[in-house]
Amino acid sequence: MTHGRKGLARKLGLTGAALMAACMTLPAQAASSDAERLTSLLKPLKTYSADFNQQIASGGGSLQNASGHMWLSRPGRFNWEVSDPYRQTVVSDGQKVYLYDPDLEQVSIRPLDQRVTHTPALLLSGQASELTENYNVSRRQQGTTEFFALSPRSNDTLFESLELVFNNERLSGIDLTDGTGQRTEISFRNIEVNPDISQSQFQFKIPEGADVMREGT
């Protein structure tokens, strides 16, 4: 695998996983009607499973695509499996995040720390309860589709804007823009809300012979 492909693999996998992990960050009290509505949609979401399609567009217009399947379970557990155009797995057991690239036979391990929770993966599986303290929330609606725009209140997040899309009250998409103008769009299909998911889905076993890189552990 080339250095460029390796970088793309990490970006697609980690960005997608990050987006999924952050949306379940729920406030103890909502500060506005828009935030209250978002809370009411996210609060019942204990587990989630879906196929995903992910697109990353740079400021120059180049497009990168990936697809696969994801599972999540609150608090802090997710499994993000990219199957096309390459294989890659990102797993969080609630304590550590494992990024596995089978082509490289390499596993990167990092703690599920504050830096990770400030990316959007822990918006879906995170356990922090400060959504309305950390983000400004605004809502618009088109028919049965609701759009929630989240903008960070602080400068220590890795994105500038985030939009969550709900269709018939089910999370169906996420749209992220980072500080460089790069935009990531993720759409979900074959959605299951609160399915029974074995906890083994969020336990990663390091393959025999794989190189292991530990970051911050």
C-alpha positions in Angstrom: 0.0 0.0 0.0 1.3 3.4 -0.8 1.8 6.1 1.8 -1.1 8.1 0.2 -3.4 5.2 0.3 -2.4 4.5 3.9 -3.2 8.1 4.8 -6.6 7.9 3.0 -7.4 4.6 4.7 -6.8 6.1 8.2 -8.7 9.3 7.3 -11.8 7.5 5.9 -11.9 5.0 8.7 -11.2 7.3 11.6 -13.5 10.1 10.3 -16.4 7.7 9.8 -15.9 6.1 13.2 -15.5 9.5 14.8 -18.7 10.8 13.3 -20.6 7.8 14.6 -19.2 7.9 18.1 -20.1 11.5 18.8 -23.9 11.8 18.3 -25.1 10.1 21.4 -23.5 12.8 23.5 -26.6 13.8 25.5 -27.2 16.8 27.7 -28.6 16.5 31.2 -30.8 19.5 30.3 -31.5 21.0 26.9 -31.0 24.7 26.5 -33.4 25.3 23.7 -36.3 23.8 21.9 -34.0 22.7 19.0 -31.7 21.1 21.5 -34.6 19.5 23.3 -35.9 18.0 20.0 -32.4 16.6 19.2 -32.1 15.2 22.7 -35.5 13.5 22.3 -34.4 11.8 19.1 -31.0 10.7 20.5 -31.9 9.7 24.0 -33.7 6.5 23.1 -30.8 5.4 20.8 -29.0 2.8 22.9 -27.7 0.6 20.1 -27.6 1.2 16.3 -26.6 -0.8 13.3 -26.5 0.2 9.6 -24.8 0.0 6.2 -23.1 3.2 5.4 -21.8 5.1 2.3 -19.2 7.7 3.0 -17.9 10.5 0.8 -15.0 12.9 1.5 -14.7 15.9 -0.7 -11.6 18.2 -0.4 -11.8 22.0 -0.9 -10.4 21.4 -4.4 -13.3 19.2 -5.3 -11.6 15.7 -5.3 -13.9 12.9 -4.1 -13.1 9.8 -2.1 -15.7 7.1 -1.4 -16.0 4.2 1.1 -18.8 1.9 2.2 -19.3 -0.8 4.8 -21.3 -1.5 8.0 -21.2 -0.1 11.5 -22.5 -1.0 15.0 -22.6 1.1 18.1 -23.6 0.8 21.7 -23.6 3.4 24.4 -21.4 4.2 26.2 -18.3 4.6 24.0 -18.5 1.3 22.0 -18.5 1.1 18.2 -17.4 -1.1 15.3 -16.8 0.6 12.0 -16.0 -1.8 9.2 -15.0 -0.5 5.7 -15.4 -3.1 3.0 -14.9 -1.1 -0.2 -12.7 0.1 -1.8 -10.4 -1.5 0.8 -10.9 -3.4 4.1 -10.4 -1.6 7.4 -11.8 -1.9 10.9 -12.1 0.7 13.7 -13.3 -0.7 17.0 -13.8 1.0 20.4 -14.4 -1.1 23.5 -15.1 2.0 25.6 -11.5 2.3 26.8 -9.3 2.0 23.7 -9.7 2.5 19.9 -8.2 -0.1 17.6 -7.6 0.7 13.9 -6.8 -2.4 11.9 -5.5 -2.3 8.3 -5.3 -5.9 7.0 -3.4 -4.9 3.9 -0.6 -3.5 6.1 -1.1 -6.1 8.7 -1.0 -3.3 11.2 -3.0 -2.4 14.3 -2.9 1.1 15.9 -4.2 1.4 19.4 -5.0 4.7 21.1 -6.9 5.5 24.3 -10.5 6.8 24.0 -9.4 10.1 25.4 -10.7 13.7 25.3 -9.2 14.3 21.9 -11.2 11.4 20.4 -14.4 12.6 22.1 -14.0 15.9 20.4 -14.2 14.3 17.0 -17.7 13.4 15.9 -17.4 9.4 16.7 -18.4 9.9 20.2 -21.3 12.0 19.3 -23.0 8.7 18.6 -21.6 6.4 21.2 -20.1 8.9 23.6 -21.1 9.1 27.3 -20.5 12.9 27.8 -23.6 14.8 28.8 -22.7 18.3 27.6 -24.0 18.5 24.1 -25.8 21.8 24.6 -22.8 23.2 26.6 -20.4 22.4 23.8 -22.5 23.0 20.7 -25.0 25.5 19.4 -27.9 23.6 17.9 -30.4 24.8 15.3 -33.1 22.8 13.5 -34.9 22.9 10.2 -37.4 20.5 8.7 -38.5 19.4 5.2 -41.5 17.1 5.3 -40.6 14.1 7.5 -36.8 15.0 7.4 -35.2 17.0 10.2 -31.8 18.6 10.0 -29.9 19.6 13.1 -26.9 21.9 12.6 -24.3 21.8 15.4 -21.5 24.3 15.7 -18.8 24.0 18.4 -18.6 26.6 21.0 -14.9 26.1 21.5 -11.9 25.9 19.2 -10.5 22.5 20.3 -12.7 20.3 18.2 -11.6 18.8 14.8 -14.6 20.2 12.9 -16.3 23.5 12.2 -19.8 22.3 11.6 -21.8 19.1 11.8 -25.3 18.3 10.6 -27.3 15.3 11.7 -30.2 14.2 9.5 -33.2 12.3 10.7 -35.8 10.8 8.4 -39.0 9.7 10.2 -37.2 10.2 13.5 -34.4 7.8 12.5 -30.8 8.9 12.1 -30.2 8.7 8.4 -27.1 10.8 7.7 -24.3 13.0 9.0 -22.5 15.9 7.2 -19.3 17.2 8.6 -17.0 20.1 7.6 -13.6 20.5 9.1 -11.3 23.5 9.5 -9.7 22.9 6.1 -13.0 23.0 4.3 -13.0 19.3 3.7 -16.5 17.9 3.8 -17.5 14.3 4.8 -21.0 13.0 4.1 -22.2 9.7 5.5 -25.6 8.2 4.6 -27.1 5.1 6.3 -29.4 2.4 5.0 -30.7 -0.9 6.3 -31.0 0.8 9.7 -31.7 -1.1 12.9 -32.4 1.0 16.0 -31.8 -0.7 19.4 -31.0 -4.1 18.1 -29.5 -6.8 20.3 -25.7 -6.6 19.6 -23.3 -9.0 21.2 -20.6 -7.2 23.3 -18.1 -9.3 21.4 -18.7 -7.1 18.5 -16.8 -4.3 20.4 -13.9 -6.5 21.4 -10.9 -6.5 19.1 -8.5 -9.4 19.0 -5.2 -8.5 17.6 -4.4 -10.8 14.7 -1.4 -13.0 15.1 1.7 -11.6 13.4 0.2 -8.1 13.0 2.4 -5.1 13.8 1.1 -3.1 16.8 1.5 0.7 17.2 0.5 2.2 20.5 -0.3 5.8 20.5 -0.6 7.6 23.9 -1.0 4.3 25.8 
